[in-house]
Amino acid sequence: MRQIKKEFRDKSGHDLAQVCAQAALDTKAEELVILDVRGLTTFTEYFVIMNGKSTRHVQALAETIEGELRSKRINASKAEGLQEGMWILLDFDDVVVHIFYHEQRKFYDLEGLWSDGKTVEVE
């Protein structure tokens, strides 16, 4: 098993969320939001939520984020929805990334469900 690269071993959930956000923005993610859900849930610290223009764009966003973190030897513990491209979930433990086809995002309204979470500025 490969170890996480030295410079990323001590990164916080906030730092990993920023890496995910930047990779997504570089791939033209739309309406990207980082939510700090520490204290609201026990399964993660941050949600990174975004949407894409098409199912292919949603899949490309997921592939880019996974590739960026994999290059740092950080692998998703779980990935769901990659084949369909309507709602992809990437679980990196401290960070859970939700990538929606734009119509699906409105329907599920994660920002509304987790409205007690604090919005974090993308650096």
C-alpha positions in Angstrom: 0.0 0.0 0.0 1.4 3.4 -1.0 1.6 6.0 1.7 0.1 9.4 1.3 2.7 11.9 0.0 4.6 13.6 2.8 3.3 17.1 2.1 -0.3 15.8 2.3 -0.1 13.5 5.4 -1.0 16.3 7.8 -3.5 18.2 5.6 -6.7 19.0 7.3 -10.2 18.4 5.8 -10.3 22.1 5.0 -7.1 21.8 2.9 -8.4 18.7 1.1 -11.7 20.4 0.4 -9.7 23.3 -1.2 -7.7 20.9 -3.3 -11.0 19.3 -4.5 -12.5 22.7 -5.2 -9.6 23.9 -7.2 -9.4 20.8 -9.3 -13.1 21.1 -10.0 -12.9 24.8 -10.9 -10.1 24.1 -13.3 -12.5 21.7 -15.0 -15.2 24.4 -15.2 -17.4 23.2 -12.3 -20.5 25.4 -11.8 -21.9 26.8 -8.6 -19.2 25.3 -6.4 -19.8 25.5 -2.7 -17.8 24.2 0.3 -19.8 23.5 3.4 -18.2 23.0 6.8 -20.4 20.4 8.5 -18.1 19.7 11.5 -20.2 19.2 14.6 -23.3 18.5 12.5 -22.3 15.0 11.4 -19.9 12.3 12.4 -19.1 10.9 9.0 -17.3 13.9 7.4 -16.0 17.4 8.0 -16.7 19.1 4.7 -19.0 18.8 1.7 -17.8 20.1 -1.7 -20.9 20.5 -3.8 -21.0 21.5 -7.5 -22.8 20.8 -10.7 -21.9 20.2 -14.3 -23.5 21.1 -17.6 -24.0 17.5 -18.8 -23.6 13.9 -17.6 -20.3 13.7 -19.4 -19.1 17.0 -17.7 -20.2 15.5 -14.3 -18.1 12.4 -15.0 -15.1 14.5 -16.1 -15.3 16.5 -12.9 -15.3 13.3 -10.8 -12.4 11.9 -12.8 -10.4 15.1 -12.4 -10.9 15.3 -8.7 -10.1 11.6 -8.2 -7.0 12.0 -10.4 -5.8 15.0 -8.5 -6.1 13.3 -5.1 -4.8 10.0 -6.4 -1.6 11.9 -7.6 -1.2 12.8 -3.9 -1.9 9.1 -3.0 -5.2 9.9 -1.5 -7.9 7.5 -2.7 -11.7 7.8 -2.4 -12.9 5.2 0.1 -16.2 5.1 -1.8 -17.4 6.4 -5.2 -21.0 6.2 -6.3 -22.8 7.1 -9.5 -19.9 7.3 -11.9 -21.6 5.3 -14.6 -24.9 7.4 -14.7 -23.3 10.8 -14.3 -26.4 12.3 -12.7 -25.1 12.5 -9.1 -21.6 11.4 -8.2 -20.5 11.0 -4.7 -16.7 10.8 -3.8 -15.9 10.0 -0.2 -12.5 11.0 0.9 -13.4 10.5 4.6 -12.9 14.1 5.9 -14.3 15.5 2.6 -17.3 14.2 0.7 -17.7 15.6 -2.8 -21.1 15.8 -4.5 -21.2 16.4 -8.2 -24.6 16.9 -9.7 -26.1 17.2 -13.1 -27.6 20.7 -12.7 -31.3 19.6 -12.6 -30.5 16.9 -10.0 -28.9 19.4 -7.7 -32.0 21.5 -7.4 -34.1 18.4 -6.6 -31.9 17.1 -3.8 -31.0 20.6 -2.4 -28.2 19.5 -0.2 -27.4 23.1 0.8 -31.0 23.4 2.1 -30.7 20.1 4.0 -27.4 21.1 5.6 -28.2 24.8 6.0 -26.7 24.9 9.5 -23.3 24.2 7.8 -21.0 27.2 7.3 -20.1 28.2 3.8 -16.3 28.2 3.3 -14.6 30.6 0.8 -12.7 28.9 -2.0 -9.1 30.0 -1.8 
